[in-house]
């Protein structure tokens, strides 16, 4: 009786876990159909993170596509229990960041940064750095500033304020202590504030010609 009841509770627990997220349930039932739902749900955040860490739209598209491709390949080897235990957003971003780091490592030279959004509106002076960073359409000015951050700070700030991950989730993605994540986010935002509040140097214009000069 006791063993039977224990097994029943364990089975019920597994079923409950799998049912907590309809997306994971769909993946477990039909990988192809479920994966289409996974892409539709997370493609925007995956691309947004790829865009902000790479700084280049074309690279971001390639990174996002490669991340989903590798995720699909991994899922073909996952059983139901492993799928049920996934945290899809953190899992996909972990794959994405690994691909990005490997891409950067393999390049012989650092690519030049380009504007993330040519049509973005200029940031409001009243808006805080956190609010600006969280906007889906990041301004060209702020995008350039984010690109100037050291990699650990850039990734932490993007994951926190673009992807909306918790400190614990970021720690899992980056495989580091939560205290380290908090430090990276804090220092990154502090540096962004300094960059944002520092006025750009005035443009140098040629003096007007004096009378009688051509």
DAPETA-V420668 format. One record per pair of residues at least 4 apart in sequence whose C-alpha atoms are under 6 Angstrom apart, sorted by sequence separation. I is the first residue (numbers start at 0). J is the second residue. D is the distance in Angstrom with one decimal. If there is no record, write none. Layout:
i | j | d
I | J | D
I | J | D
This chain:
i | j | d
8 | 12 | 6.0
11 | 15 | 6.0
25 | 29 | 5.9
26 | 30 | 4.6
29 | 33 | 5.7
30 | 34 | 5.7
38 | 42 | 5.2
46 | 50 | 6.0
49 | 53 | 5.9
50 | 54 | 5.4
77 | 81 | 5.8
86 | 90 | 5.8
87 | 91 | 6.0
138 | 142 | 5.9
149 | 153 | 6.0
152 | 156 | 6.0
156 | 160 | 5.8
157 | 161 | 4.9
158 | 162 | 4.8
159 | 163 | 4.9
164 | 168 | 5.8
169 | 173 | 6.0
170 | 174 | 5.5
181 | 185 | 6.0
182 | 186 | 5.9
183 | 187 | 5.8
191 | 195 | 5.9
192 | 196 | 5.9
208 | 212 | 5.9
148 | 153 | 5.3
159 | 164 | 5.1
170 | 175 | 5.1
18 | 24 | 6.0
50 | 56 | 5.8
158 | 164 | 5.8
170 | 176 | 5.8
17 | 24 | 5.7
26 | 33 | 4.2
170 | 177 | 5.3
25 | 33 | 4.7
50 | 59 | 4.7
49 | 59 | 4.8
46 | 63 | 5.5
121 | 138 | 5.8
120 | 138 | 5.9
119 | 138 | 4.9
116 | 139 | 5.9
114 | 139 | 5.4
133 | 160 | 4.9
66 | 94 | 5.8
133 | 161 | 4.9
156 | 184 | 5.1
66 | 95 | 5.0
155 | 184 | 5.4
152 | 183 | 4.6
152 | 184 | 5.9
152 | 187 | 4.9
27 | 79 | 5.4
54 | 112 | 5.7
55 | 113 | 5.9
23 | 83 | 5.8
17 | 83 | 4.7
93 | 172 | 5.2
44 | 162 | 5.9
